Amino acid sequence: MIVSMTTERIGPPVTGDERETLRAFLDFHRATLALKCAGLSDEDLRRQSMPPSALSLLGLVRHLAEVERAWFRRVIDGEDIGLVWSETGDFQQAYDATSATRAEAFDAWEREVAHARRIERAAESLDVTGLNARSGETVSLRLVMLHLIHEYARHNGHADLLREGVDGTVGV
C-alpha cells in the first residue's frame, strides 16, 4: 500500500510483535504527513513557516523522501545511490521547496516509501544490519525503523504548525 493523500490513518495495534508494531507506527506517521498536506494547492504546500526558515509542507515531504532513501536504500540495502535534492549530503537542502510541486515531491516520497517497505519486508529480522557511511557505524533495521518513527513524529509536529498557518486546520 502506498501512502497517498487519500489514505486514512490506521492506528497501530495494541497487541502485536515488535516488528508488526514498528511497521504500524511508521505507517501511521507516514499517513499523518500525507493527511497534513491533503487538500492544499502547490502554493499552499510551498508556504514557508517564517523567515529565515525555508521550512514548508512540501519541504518536509522532500526531506522525508531523502531520509527514507538514505536509511533504507543506502544504509540497510547498501545501494550506491545519491540523494535526490541533497547533493552535498545536507538533508536540509531538501527543505527548499520554493519551486517544487506536489506531484514531484509526493511521487519521490511515495517511491521511497515503497522501496523502504520492500526492504523491510525482505529482511530476515530486525537484527539485519547495514553501514551508516556518515557515522561509520553498523546499525540494525530495528534502529532504522525507530529512527524513522522519531523523524516522522518530530516533523509531523512541524507539519501541524505549518498546516495551521496555511488554513487554520488543526488536529488532523
NORNOR-V229021 format. One record per run of one state. SS is the DSSP state (~ for helix, > for strand, _ for the rest). FROM is the first residue (numbers start at 1). TO is the last residue. If there is no record, write none. Layout:
SS | FROM | TO
SS | FROM | TO
This chain:
_ | 1 | 17
~ | 18 | 37
_ | 38 | 41
~ | 42 | 46
_ | 47 | 56
~ | 57 | 76
_ | 77 | 90
~ | 91 | 95
_ | 96 | 101
~ | 102 | 122
_ | 123 | 128
> | 129 | 132
_ | 133 | 136
> | 137 | 140
~ | 141 | 167
_ | 168 | 172
